[in-house]
Amino acid sequence: MNSKKNKLIVIFLLLYPLVISAQNFTLPLWKNNIPNLNNLNTKEQYTNQHYYIVTNPEIAVYLPSKWNNTHQAVLVIPGGGYHAIAYTWEGTDVAKWLNANGIVAVVLKYRLPNDTLVNKIRYKSPLLDASRAIRMIRANAEKWDIDKNNIGVMGFSAGGHLASTLGTHFNKEKNRIDKIDSLSSRPDFMVLVYPVISMDSEYTHKGSKNNLLGKSPSKELCKYYSNEKQVTAETPPTFLVAASDDGVVPVENSILFYEALRKKGIDTEMHIYQKGGHGFSLANKQVPLGSWKDRCLDWLKNYK
């Protein structure tokens, strides 16, 4: 009897790490009837850890172990100037860091607006995909052990523009495919890392602007996607981080958004580092820049 018991204990100990380990899987945003999709037959392009063409928008879900789960979720939106998606550097690597801290992380693979073969109206697809992703997280909140009122978004560079667009333009799109689309797309909080915010020619990242809106957008369209001009009392609490020496996306993007949030009475916290440039992601090898992650985790626990 003792021998059998001991064998069961050994088997349990061998399997235990598998039982408590985190899980990850991917889900399509839509099974069919993808809105604003022009050409489903276009082949996706993924090279050197970047997506350049996306026809099948999806989310990669990273669930922490049951014992570490904080019941908080973050939609991670990688950047790439709306020309590419830095899927590992600003996506899956970030998701693993969040996961290690007990946060459900969901990486968005979104359609790129510069591809006119894929999109009917170029600038609509990214926001449609981001909105759908937030709604899918809400729809699965109970299943994934998430507080449905503690679901936010984290965006990097042009992904920061998409994240801030989600936070200032939520629930505006009229697309309704199924019950999931009836849920709110408003994020409960935002984390914006060296974000593109403005389409104002003085401050914007020209590549992101051209890829999203085209080379000759109207003044109305530029204003609509200048998110510092779209802040309302309903805009979520926001954490901002950037570097003063960013030579790609001027730090004024973060400052303008911070000031707009303050004027509307939105709780916000901003960290501007002296050095760091652009695209530093987790900044694991940079001191003190890498400390932004600790500041962010502290804020995520106390933003409410």
N, C-alpha and C positions, 0 to 999 in steps of 0.2 A: 504493500500500500504506500509506504513511504517512498519507494522507488518511483512509482507512478506520479506521486505528488511532486517529487523533485523534478521529474521530466516536464511536468506541466509548468512549473515555475521557470525552468530554463527556457521553454518555448515562449512563455509570456515575456520574459526579459529580452529575448531576441526580437520579438515583434513590437515591443513597447515603443521604441523610437519611431517605428512606422505609424503607429496609432496616433502619436502626439504630433507628428511632423506637420508642417504647413502643406497646404494643397494649392495647386494652380492649374487653371484650365482656361480655354478660350470659348467665347460665345459670339455668334454673329449679332450685329445690332438689329438686323431685319432678316427673316428667313426668305422673304420675297417682297415685292413691291417697294424696293428701296427708293425713297423720294429723291427727286432731282438727279437721278442717275440717267445719263445719256446713252452709255454704251457698256453693257455688262460683259461684252466679249473682249474688251480690252484686257490684256494680260497685266497682272500686278508685277511690279519691278522692285526687287529687294537686293541691294548690293552693298557690301562693306558696312553692314549693320544699319543701313538706312533704307527706308521706303521712299521711292520716287514716284510710283504710281500705285494707287489704291482703288480697287473697284469693289472690294468686299470689306466694308468697315466692320470692325469687331472690337471686343474688349478682352483683355487677358486679366483674369481674376486671380489674385493672390490672397489666400486665406491663412491667417496665422493659426497656430494651435489653439484649441479650446481654452487652455489654461492661461494663455497670454493675451487673448482677445480683449481689446479695450472697447469694443462695440462701436468704434469710429471707422469711417470709410473715407478714402480719398481717391478721386478720379485723377489720374496722372496724365497730363497732356504734354508730350515731348514737343520741342521746337524743331526748327529747320527752315525758317524763313518762308513758310508756306510753299516751299519748293521741294522739301524732303521732310522726313520724320526721323529724328535721331533716336531710333527706337530703343536701343540699349542704354546709351549714355545718359539720356534724359527720361527714359521710360522704365525698362525692366530693372535696371540697377537701382533706381529710385524706389521702385515697388518693393524690392527685396529689403532695402533699408527700412521702409515703413513697416513692412511685415515683421521684421526683427524687433520692432517696437510695439507690436501687438495691434497694428492698424491694418484693416482690410484695404488692400491697394488694388486699383483697377486701371490698367494701362489702356489708353485709347489709341487705336489705329484708325485714323480719320482720313477722309478723302481730301486730296490736295487741290486747291482751287485753280492752280495754274494749268491744270490738265483739262482743256476744253473738250477733249474727246470723252471724258468721263462725266463732266458736269453740264447740266442744262443751263444753269445760271451759276457762274463760277463761285461767287462769294457766299452762296447759301449753304453749300454742302458741309463745311466744317462745323457750323453752328447746329445744323440738323443732327449731325453725328454726335456732338458733345451733349446736346439736349437729350437725345435718345439714351446715351450712356448713363446720365444721371438718373433718368427715369427707370432704367433697367436695374440699377443698384437699389432704388427705392422699392421696386417691385419684388426684389429678392431679399429685402432687408431681414425678414424673419428667418428665411432659409440660411442666410449667410451670417446670422447672429449679429446684426447691425442695428444700432439705434437709428430709426428712419429720420430722426431730426438732428442727426450728427453726421451728415454726408457732405463733404466739401470737394473742392477742386484745387489741384496744384499744377501750374503751368510754367513752362520754361521758354523764354524768348518769344518766338511767334506763338508757341503754345500758351505763353502767358497772355498774349493778345486774345487767343481763343477762349481761355479761361475767364478773362475779364469781360469778354463779350457775353459769355454765358451768364456772368454775374450781373450784367447790366441790361441784357436783352432777353432774359428768361421768360418763357411762356408766351413770347410774341409770335412765334411761328404757328401757322394754322394747320400744319400737317397732323392728321389723325389716321393712323393705320389700324390700331388695335387698342385694347384696354390700357396697355402700358403708357400710351401717349396721352392718357387722361390725367396722369400723375404730374405733379409739379416738377419743372426742370430747374428750379431755383436751388443753387448750392447753399448750404448753411454757412459756409465760410470759404474764403479763397486764400491760397498761398501763391504769390506771384514772384518768380525768380528771374531776375534781369529781364523783365517783360517788355515787349512792344506794347504800348498802350495807345499812342496817338497816331492818326493819319495826317496830322498837320505837317507840312513839308519841312518846317523848321526843326522838328524833333523826331520824326518817324524814321524807321528803318526802311529805306527805299525799296529794297528787295521784297520785303514782306508786303508792303503796300502795293507794289506792282503785281505781285503774284496773286494777292487777294482780290484787288479791285480792278486790275488792268492798268494800262499806262496813262489813260486819260479819263479818270473817274470824275463824276460830277461833284460839285461842292457839297451837295446834300448827302451823297454816299460817303464822302470823306468825313463829314460831321457825324453821320450815323455810326461809323466804325471808329471814331475817335472816342474811346471809352471814358476818358476823363470828362467828356461833355455829356455823358449819358448816366452819370451817377444820380441815384434818387435815394429817398429814405429807405427803400426796400433793398438796396444793394447790401450784400452780406459783409460781415466783418472781414478784414483783410490783413494779411501779413505780407510785407514786401521786403525783398532783399536784392541788392545790386552793388556794383562797384563803381567808384568815382571815375576810374580810368577805363571804363567800357568804351572801346573805340568803334563798336558796331551798333549798339542800341544806346543812344544817349541816356544817361542816368536821369535826365529831366523827365523821361517817361514815367518812372516810378514816383518822382517828386510831384508831378502834376496830378497823378492819380491819388496820392496821399493827401494833397491839399483839397482835392475835390471831395474825398471821403470825409475829411475833417469838417468841411463846410456844411455837409449834410448830417453831421452828428453820428457818423458811422465809426464804430470802434476800429482802430487800425494801429498797427505797429510797423515801423520801418527800420531796417538796418542797412546802412550804406558803408561799405568797406573802402578803405583808401585804395587798395590794390586788389586786382582779381580779374580785370578784363571782362571778356564775355565768354559765355559757354562753359563756366567752371563746374556746372552740375553739382555733385556732392562735395567737391573740393577736398577730397580725403587726404591729399598730399600737400595742402596749403594751409599755413598758419599765419594769421588767425582766421582766415576766410572760412575754413572748414567748420568753425564754431557756429555758423549760421544754422546748422542742423539742430544743435542743442537749443538755440534760441527758438527755433521753430517748434520743436517738440514741447517746450515749456508753454509756448503760446497755444498750441493745439489742445493742451489740457485745461487751459484757463480762458479761452476766448469768449465764452458765454458770460 
